[in-house]
Every structure is written in structure tokens, then in C-alpha cells.
Amino acid sequence: MADGGAKAGGLLPPLPQAGGAGGVPAQPRQGERKGIASLFGRFGLASLSSAIVSVSHLAVQLFSIHHLGTAAIGTLAFLLVIIQFGYSLSNALVATPYTIAVNQTDDADQAGFDFFFPMNLMLSLSQGVICAAIAWVTASPLAALAFGLAGTLSLIRWFGRSNAYAHHAPARAARSDLAYAGTIVAGLLIASRTGADLAGIGGMLVAASLAGLLPFGLAYLRRHAAMSPVRAFGAYRPVWRDQSAWTLVGVLSTEATSNSHSYIVTLLAGPAAFAPIAVGMLFFRPVNVCITALTQLERPRMTRAVARGDHDAAIRAERLFMGALIFLWLATCVLAAVVLYGFPGLILKPALDHAQVATAVALCALLSLVQCIQTPMSVLTQARRAFRPLATQSLRSCGVGIVAVTLLTLAVAPIFSIAGVVLSQLVMMLGIWALDRKWRRERQRGEG
């Protein structure tokens, strides 16, 4: 089982290189150029719509910096981290297995996968309860109601995007993103005149999620009631046994690694100490959103390439995916530097220390770069169905991250907790790289 990734790919017969037999060099290069243009066209659509959503979230947090107290800023940032964690859970438990299932063959029986939708509904309701509880304890009952609904609807919309990407309909997901972001912008324009508290911001997220569900239609929503929860659990059991259990271990350990500073700093030092970190994370939220969106876009294509034995196509997609992410990262770094040193008033208020925020931005930039390199390798490893080895690597990095973040928070300063996350992500990246090297060596031996 530990060699699942290699076996998933190595037993499939290699296909001829794109461009045909005869070794004519011009045809493969021409085909590659067309493939690259097509792939970057897909990246452009997914990146643009995701970037618009990210800009709307940026506007929400900028609004909160200027209209909420320091503790409320930290609470909002923490709730957004929880919602982002819900996206990761959705990817592990429903979105990724659903995408892989419907892309294994060209004539998949769609009705046979209806059980994923009730499972998504139960996951969405669970996140809503968690968000409501956090808002109740840290803010108010009204904020609890707003963020409970926002947490639930956000995951229902998220799986709608995953469903669109799984069926190679990125335009539908883009329309959802545009409706979502447009509603937030409209809400902020109103709030800039009337004012808004934490509960009001939660209400904006609820309205935006409802608007974002419109492009998916009533048919998508009805599928969430396609069968009873008991039947859905029964149909889901093989998926859990073969795939989701391992991806869940990976997600939980990755979450404990990548966002351990969010939880540990908030618990040990309070929301106010997390505020400078939240501002640093704010700059690289566009990269995080694009990482997630492009992962949804490229996972079906990598899965199909691996399933039909076209490993070279999967590797090319991985490299282009990584190149696109690094380009986005560079652009974000330039924008962050311009805003931080040219227009600091946009993000800073007197209660926030400029030096601490600058340190947080630099550390978040390093963390984001590691994630941009790691994610394409991880997606390709998942396409090879090496879920257990990935979970093992994630657990290893998790242990490193929790220890490093806790020690840095207590012994140095909360702001340097981000460095502990960087260390743990480096451990994870090197582990995935080792899995990839092992798979390629075994494939070469199999072909030889």
C-alpha cells in the first residue's frame, strides 16, 4: 500500500509521445505550443474569477480593519480560516473523490454518484454549527447566526464549483464567483455609508453565497436531497475506506501544519496578537485562492491523463501549473511591497505595529512560495492514488509544525510562529518530492 502511487501509474502501458511516431521534432513542439496556450487559457479563466473573489475578501478585511476593533479583526480572520479549512475538508471528503470518480471513464454513470451530495450537505451543516459556536463565544448571538449560515452556504457553493470543474465546465464556476464577489462589493458599498459590525459582515457573506449558488440551478440543490443520509453513508463507505480516510488524515495534519499559528496564537496570546499575522496573511490570500481554484481545475485533467497512461501529459500539466502559481506569487509580492511601503494607510491603523506587519508579510511570502511549489506535486501524487504515502508525509510535517509554532510563540514572539509553519511546509514539500522521484524511478524500471 505504501507504493500505491507507483503501482497506480507503473502498471499502465506507456502511450506514444504526442506528435506520433517517426521522431519528427517539429510536430511535438507545435502540439506542445498549442497545449501550453490552451492550458494557460484555462488558467486565465479560473485565476481571474478566483482573483475577483479574493479581491472581494480583501475588501471585506480592509473594511474590517477600519471599522472593527482589534479583537473583532482577529475574530473575523479566525472565522475565515475556519471556512477555508472547510474547503479543505470538502476537497478531501467529497470534492476530490467525486472528481476522480467521474473522470475515471468517459461514460461515467452520473446517477451512481448522487450519494456525494447528501454527504456534502451534512459536512456543510457541520461547518455551520462550528462557525456559529465560535462567533457565539467570541462575538454575539447575531454574529453566530450570520456566520453559521455563511459557513453552511459556503461549502454548498464550494462543492458546486467542484462539480462544475469535475465536468469540465469552468465557465459555470466563474459565473458563481462573479455573482459571489459582486454581491460582496454591493454590500460593502452600502456598509460604507451605513456602517457594519461583525454580524453585518457575516450577513454579507450569506447573501454572497446565495447569489453564488444561482449559476448552479435548482437541480444542483435538489441533488443534496437525492437520498437519505443513511443510504448516502452506505454508498460512501467504500470511498471512505479506499480514499477519503487517508485524505482526511492528510487534510487534518496539513491544517494543523499550515494554520497551526492561527489556532495556537489565538489560544495562547488572544485575537489581538493574531491581528498582525492576519494582515500579513491578507496579502497572500489571492495566491491561496488561486492555488485552490487551479487545483480544482487541473485535478480532473491530471486524473484522466494518469488513468489513460499518458504520464508525460500529466507531468507537463504539473510543470505548467507550478509555473502559473509562481507567476501569481511574484505578482502578489510586488503588489504587497507597493502597498506596504507606498500606501500603508490602506491596511494599517494606529493599533497595528508597522514593523510587525512587515515581518508577517515577509514570512507569509516565504510560506506562500513553498505552497506554490508543493501543491502541483501533491495533486499529481493524488492523481496516482498514492493517498496513504501522502498522509504519512503530512503527519510527519504536522509534528514538526506544531512543535515549532508553539516554541516560537512562547519563546520568541507570536509573529514568528509563521516561521514554524514554513519549516513544516518545507518538510512536507521535500517528502512529496521524494515520493515523486520514487514513482518516476519505478516507472523507468517498468518501461525498461
Backbone hydrogen bonds, N-H to C=O, Kabsch-Sander energy under -0.5 kcal/mol:
donor,donor_aa,acceptor,acceptor_aa,energy
4,G,1,M,-1.9
7,K,3,D,-2.4
8,A,4,G,-2.4
9,G,5,G,-1.2
10,G,6,A,-3.7
11,L,7,K,-1.4
12,L,9,G,-1.3
15,L,309,G,-0.8
20,G,17,Q,-1.7
29,R,25,P,-1.7
30,Q,26,A,-2.4
31,G,27,Q,-2.7
32,E,28,P,-2.7
33,R,29,R,-2.4
34,K,30,Q,-2.1
35,G,31,G,-2.5
36,I,32,E,-3.0
37,A,33,R,-2.4
38,S,34,K,-2.5
39,L,35,G,-2.6
40,F,36,I,-2.7
41,G,37,A,-1.7
42,R,38,S,-1.9
43,F,39,L,-2.3
44,G,40,F,-2.3
45,L,41,G,-1.7
46,A,42,R,-2.2
47,S,43,F,-3.2
48,L,44,G,-2.5
49,S,45,L,-2.1
50,S,46,A,-2.1
51,A,47,S,-2.9
52,I,48,L,-2.1
53,V,49,S,-1.8
54,S,50,S,-2.5
55,V,51,A,-2.7
56,S,52,I,-2.0
57,H,53,V,-2.1
58,L,54,S,-2.6
59,A,55,V,-2.5
60,V,56,S,-1.9
61,Q,57,H,-2.4
62,L,58,L,-2.6
63,F,59,A,-2.5
64,S,60,V,-2.3
65,I,61,Q,-2.2
66,H,62,L,-1.4
67,H,63,F,-1.2
68,L,64,S,-2.5
73,I,69,G,-2.2
74,G,70,T,-2.0
75,T,71,A,-2.3
76,L,72,A,-2.7
77,A,73,I,-2.4
78,F,74,G,-2.2
79,L,75,T,-2.5
80,L,76,L,-2.4
81,V,77,A,-1.8
82,I,78,F,-2.0
83,I,79,L,-2.4
84,Q,80,L,-2.3
85,F,81,V,-2.3
86,G,82,I,-1.9
87,Y,83,I,-1.5
88,S,84,Q,-1.6
89,L,85,F,-2.4
90,S,86,G,-2.8
91,N,87,Y,-2.5
92,A,88,S,-2.1
93,L,89,L,-3.0
94,V,90,S,-2.3
95,A,90,S,-3.1
96,T,91,N,-2.6
98,Y,94,V,-2.2
99,T,95,A,-2.7
100,I,96,T,-2.6
101,A,97,P,-2.4
102,V,98,Y,-2.5
103,N,99,T,-1.0
104,Q,101,A,-0.9
108,A,105,T,-0.6
110,Q,108,A,-1.0
112,G,109,D,-1.0
113,F,110,Q,-1.9
114,D,111,A,-1.4
116,F,113,F,-1.5
117,F,114,D,-1.5
119,M,115,F,-1.5
120,N,116,F,-2.0
121,L,117,F,-2.1
122,M,118,P,-2.2
123,L,119,M,-2.0
124,S,120,N,-2.5
125,L,121,L,-2.5
126,S,122,M,-1.9
127,Q,123,L,-2.1
128,G,124,S,-2.1
129,V,125,L,-2.0
130,I,126,S,-1.9
131,C,127,Q,-2.7
132,A,128,G,-2.3
133,A,129,V,-2.3
134,I,130,I,-2.3
135,A,131,C,-2.5
136,W,132,A,-2.3
137,V,133,A,-2.1
138,T,134,I,-2.5
139,A,135,A,-2.3
144,A,140,S,-2.1
145,L,141,P,-2.2
146,A,142,L,-2.3
147,F,143,A,-2.8
148,G,144,A,-1.9
149,L,145,L,-2.1
150,A,146,A,-2.4
151,G,147,F,-2.4
152,T,148,G,-1.7
153,L,149,L,-2.8
154,S,150,A,-2.1
155,L,151,G,-1.1
156,I,152,T,-1.5
157,R,153,L,-2.5
158,W,154,S,-2.0
159,F,155,L,-2.3
160,G,156,I,-1.3
161,R,157,R,-1.9
162,S,158,W,-2.3
163,N,159,F,-2.7
164,A,160,G,-2.0
165,Y,161,R,-2.6
166,A,162,S,-2.6
167,H,163,N,-1.4
168,H,165,Y,-1.9
169,A,164,A,-2.9
172,R,169,A,-1.0
173,A,169,A,-1.1
174,A,170,P,-2.4
175,R,171,A,-2.3
176,S,172,R,-1.8
177,D,173,A,-2.2
178,L,174,A,-2.5
179,A,175,R,-2.4
180,Y,176,S,-2.5
181,A,177,D,-2.9
182,G,178,L,-2.6
183,T,179,A,-1.8
184,I,180,Y,-1.7
185,V,181,A,-2.5
186,A,182,G,-2.3
187,G,183,T,-2.4
188,L,184,I,-2.6
189,L,185,V,-2.2
190,I,186,A,-1.9
191,A,187,G,-2.7
192,S,188,L,-2.3
193,R,189,L,-0.5
193,R,190,I,-1.2
194,T,190,I,-2.2
195,G,191,A,-3.3
201,I,197,D,-2.0
202,G,198,L,-2.1
203,G,199,A,-2.1
204,M,200,G,-1.8
205,L,201,I,-1.8
206,V,202,G,-1.8
207,A,203,G,-2.5
208,A,204,M,-2.5
209,S,205,L,-2.2
210,L,206,V,-2.2
211,A,207,A,-2.2
212,G,208,A,-2.4
213,L,209,S,-1.0
213,L,210,L,-0.6
214,L,210,L,-0.6
214,L,211,A,-1.0
216,F,213,L,-1.3
217,G,213,L,-0.7
217,G,214,L,-1.2
220,Y,216,F,-0.7
221,L,217,G,-1.2
222,R,218,L,-2.9
223,R,219,A,-1.4
224,H,221,L,-1.3
225,A,222,R,-2.0
226,A,223,R,-1.5
232,A,228,S,-2.5
233,F,229,P,-2.6
234,G,230,V,-2.0
235,A,231,R,-2.4
236,Y,232,A,-2.0
237,R,233,F,-1.2
240,W,236,Y,-2.4
241,R,237,R,-2.5
242,D,238,P,-2.5
243,Q,239,V,-2.4
244,S,239,V,-2.1
245,A,240,W,-2.2
246,W,243,Q,-0.7
247,T,243,Q,-2.2
248,L,244,S,-2.9
249,V,245,A,-1.7
250,G,246,W,-2.2
251,V,247,T,-2.7
252,L,248,L,-3.0
253,S,249,V,-2.3
254,T,250,G,-2.5
255,E,251,V,-3.2
256,A,252,L,-2.5
257,T,253,S,-1.4
258,S,254,T,-3.9
259,N,255,E,-2.3
260,S,257,T,-0.7
262,S,259,N,-0.6
263,Y,259,N,-1.5
264,I,260,S,-3.1
265,V,261,H,-2.0
266,T,262,S,-1.5
267,L,263,Y,-2.4
268,L,264,I,-2.9
269,A,265,V,-2.8
270,G,265,V,-0.9
270,G,266,T,-0.8
273,A,270,G,-0.6
274,F,270,G,-1.0
275,A,271,P,-0.9
275,A,272,A,-0.6
278,A,274,F,-2.7
279,V,275,A,-2.0
280,G,276,P,-2.1
281,M,277,I,-2.7
282,L,278,A,-1.7
283,F,279,V,-1.1
284,F,280,G,-0.7
284,F,281,M,-0.6
285,R,282,L,-1.1
288,N,284,F,-2.0
289,V,285,R,-2.8
290,C,286,P,-2.3
291,I,287,V,-2.6
292,T,288,N,-2.1
293,A,289,V,-2.6
294,L,290,C,-2.9
295,T,291,I,-1.8
296,Q,292,T,-2.0
297,L,293,A,-1.7
298,E,294,L,-2.7
299,R,295,T,-2.4
301,R,297,L,-0.6
302,M,298,E,-2.7
303,T,299,R,-2.6
304,R,300,P,-2.3
305,A,301,R,-2.3
306,V,302,M,-2.6
307,A,303,T,-2.5
308,R,304,R,-1.9
309,G,306,V,-1.2
310,D,305,A,-2.3
311,H,309,G,-1.6
314,A,310,D,-1.5
315,I,311,H,-2.4
316,R,312,D,-2.4
317,A,313,A,-2.3
318,E,314,A,-2.0
319,R,315,I,-2.2
320,L,316,R,-2.4
321,F,317,A,-2.5
322,M,318,E,-2.4
323,G,319,R,-2.5
324,A,320,L,-2.5
325,L,321,F,-2.1
326,I,322,M,-2.4
327,F,323,G,-2.1
328,L,324,A,-2.1
329,W,325,L,-2.4
330,L,326,I,-2.5
331,A,327,F,-2.2
332,T,328,L,-2.2
333,C,329,W,-2.4
334,V,330,L,-2.1
335,L,331,A,-2.2
336,A,332,T,-2.7
337,A,333,C,-2.3
338,V,334,V,-2.3
339,V,335,L,-2.5
340,L,336,A,-2.9
341,Y,337,A,-2.1
342,G,338,V,-2.1
343,F,338,V,-0.8
343,F,339,V,-1.2
346,L,343,F,-1.8
347,I,344,P,-1.2
348,L,344,P,-2.4
352,L,349,K,-2.3
357,V,353,D,-2.2
358,A,354,H,-2.5
359,T,355,A,-2.2
360,A,356,Q,-2.4
361,V,357,V,-2.5
362,A,358,A,-2.1
363,L,359,T,-2.3
364,C,360,A,-2.6
365,A,361,V,-2.1
366,L,362,A,-1.7
367,L,363,L,-2.3
368,S,364,C,-2.6
369,L,365,A,-2.0
370,V,366,L,-1.9
371,Q,367,L,-1.9
372,C,368,S,-2.1
373,I,369,L,-1.7
374,Q,370,V,-2.3
375,T,371,Q,-2.4
377,M,373,I,-0.7
378,S,374,Q,-2.1
379,V,375,T,-2.6
380,L,376,P,-2.1
381,T,377,M,-1.9
382,Q,378,S,-2.2
383,A,379,V,-2.2
384,R,380,L,-1.3
385,R,382,Q,-2.2
386,A,381,T,-1.9
387,F,385,R,-1.1
390,L,386,A,-1.5
391,A,387,F,-2.3
392,T,388,R,-2.2
393,Q,389,P,-2.1
394,S,390,L,-2.4
395,L,391,A,-2.4
396,R,392,T,-1.9
397,S,393,Q,-2.2
398,C,394,S,-2.0
399,G,395,L,-1.9
400,V,396,R,-1.5
401,G,397,S,-2.6
402,I,398,C,-2.6
403,V,399,G,-1.7
404,A,400,V,-2.4
405,V,401,G,-2.9
406,T,402,I,-2.2
407,L,403,V,-2.4
408,L,404,A,-2.4
409,T,405,V,-2.4
410,L,406,T,-2.2
411,A,407,L,-3.1
412,V,408,L,-1.7
413,A,408,L,-1.3
416,F,413,A,-1.3
417,S,414,P,-1.8
418,I,415,I,-1.0
419,A,416,F,-1.0
420,G,416,F,-0.7
420,G,417,S,-0.6
421,V,417,S,-1.2
422,V,418,I,-2.2
423,L,419,A,-2.2
424,S,420,G,-2.0
425,Q,421,V,-2.5
426,L,422,V,-2.0
427,V,423,L,-1.9
428,M,424,S,-2.0
429,M,425,Q,-2.8
430,L,426,L,-2.4
431,G,427,V,-1.8
432,I,428,M,-2.4
433,W,429,M,-2.4
434,A,430,L,-2.0
435,L,431,G,-1.8
436,D,432,I,-2.5
437,R,433,W,-2.5
438,K,434,A,-2.3
439,W,435,L,-2.4
440,R,436,D,-2.3
441,R,437,R,-2.2
442,E,438,K,-2.3
443,R,439,W,-2.2
444,Q,440,R,-2.3
445,R,441,R,-2.2
446,G,442,E,-2.2
447,E,443,R,-2.3
448,G,444,Q,-1.8
